[in-house]
């Protein structure tokens, strides 16, 4: 049986995952400062992006994502594992993205987020995120 502390940790981490998606979907990239550690490693290469440390990747997101007229993240299958002041998770993401241009095509992306977290004085923060591609389909 989970203790109240373990339940709280799991809910805080799950909320952090949602906070990431909300910041991206609302194009509020500065809100990601409350999600990632300053030195977090992020790898978006599986879905055609870049990899690097948080400040570099944040700047890239702010530059690239406005080229898409609309997009959204739907998260599920949260698998959170906690070990003291560190944790890991694997989360499924469905991410449709409207492509710019006259045809108004939608790119349907399915991916896994493999994440690592650390407990900080400000709460849980993501220290590593690696995407693994499930599928993509342009329609």
C-alpha positions in Angstrom: 0.0 0.0 0.0 1.3 3.5 -0.8 1.9 5.9 2.0 0.5 9.4 1.9 3.9 10.7 1.0 4.2 8.4 -1.9 0.8 9.3 -3.2 1.6 13.0 -2.9 4.9 12.5 -4.8 3.2 10.6 -7.6 0.5 13.3 -7.9 3.1 16.1 -7.9 5.1 14.4 -10.6 2.0 13.6 -12.7 1.0 17.3 -12.3 4.5 18.3 -13.5 4.0 16.2 -16.6 0.7 18.0 -17.2 2.3 21.4 -16.5 4.9 20.7 -19.3 2.1 20.0 -21.8 0.1 23.0 -20.8 3.1 25.3 -21.1 3.9 24.0 -24.6 0.3 24.0 -25.8 -0.3 27.5 -24.5 3.0 28.7 -25.9 4.1 29.9 -22.4 7.7 28.7 -22.7 8.8 30.6 -19.6 6.4 28.4 -17.6 8.8 25.5 -18.4 11.2 27.0 -15.8 9.0 25.5 -13.2 9.1 22.1 -14.8 12.8 21.5 -15.6 16.0 21.8 -13.6 18.3 24.4 -15.1 20.7 21.7 -16.3 18.1 19.2 -17.5 19.0 17.1 -20.6 16.2 16.9 -23.2 16.3 14.7 -26.3 13.6 15.4 -29.0 15.5 13.7 -31.8 13.2 10.7 -32.2 10.5 13.1 -33.4 12.7 15.3 -35.6 13.8 17.8 -33.0 17.1 18.5 -31.2 18.8 17.4 -28.0 20.6 19.5 -25.5 20.3 21.1 -22.1 17.2 23.0 -21.0 18.2 26.6 -21.9 19.1 25.6 -25.5 16.0 23.5 -26.0 13.7 26.1 -24.5 15.0 28.7 -27.0 14.5 26.2 -29.8 10.9 25.4 -28.8 10.1 29.1 -28.7 11.5 29.5 -32.2 10.1 26.4 -33.9 6.6 25.8 -32.3 5.1 29.1 -33.5 5.4 27.7 -37.0 2.6 25.3 -36.2 -0.8 27.0 -36.2 -2.2 24.5 -33.6 -1.1 21.5 -31.6 -2.1 19.7 -28.4 -0.7 17.1 -26.0 -2.8 14.3 -24.6 -1.0 12.2 -21.9 -1.8 8.8 -20.5 -0.5 5.5 -19.1 1.5 7.4 -16.4 4.0 4.9 -15.0 5.8 6.7 -12.1 8.6 5.1 -10.1 9.9 6.9 -7.0 13.1 6.1 -5.2 13.6 8.6 -2.4 14.5 12.0 -3.8 14.6 10.8 -7.4 12.0 9.3 -9.7 11.4 8.1 -13.2 8.4 7.9 -15.4 7.2 6.6 -18.8 4.2 8.4 -20.2 2.4 8.0 -23.5 1.7 11.2 -25.5 -0.7 11.7 -28.4 0.3 15.0 -30.1 -1.6 16.1 -33.2 0.1 19.1 -34.9 -1.5 21.3 -37.6 1.1 21.9 -40.3 1.4 25.4 -41.8 0.5 26.0 -45.4 -2.5 26.0 -47.7 -3.4 22.3 -47.3 -4.0 22.5 -43.5 -2.7 19.0 -43.0 -2.4 17.4 -39.5 0.6 15.4 -38.4 -0.5 12.8 -35.8 2.4 12.0 -33.5 2.5 9.2 -30.9 5.4 9.0 -28.6 6.6 8.0 -25.2 8.2 10.4 -22.7 10.9 8.7 -20.7 11.7 11.1 -17.8 13.8 11.5 -14.7 13.0 13.7 -11.8 14.7 15.1 -8.7 13.2 16.6 -5.6 14.3 20.2 -5.1 13.6 22.7 -2.4 10.9 24.1 -4.8 9.4 20.7 -5.4 9.9 18.0 -8.0 11.6 19.0 -11.2 12.4 17.1 -14.4 16.1 16.5 -14.9 15.9 14.4 -18.1 13.4 13.9 -20.9 13.9 11.6 -23.8 11.2 11.0 -26.5 10.7 7.6 -28.1 8.7 7.5 -31.3 5.6 5.2 -31.5 4.2 6.6 -34.8 3.6 9.6 -36.9 1.2 10.0 -39.8 0.5 13.1 -42.0 -3.2 13.3 -43.1 
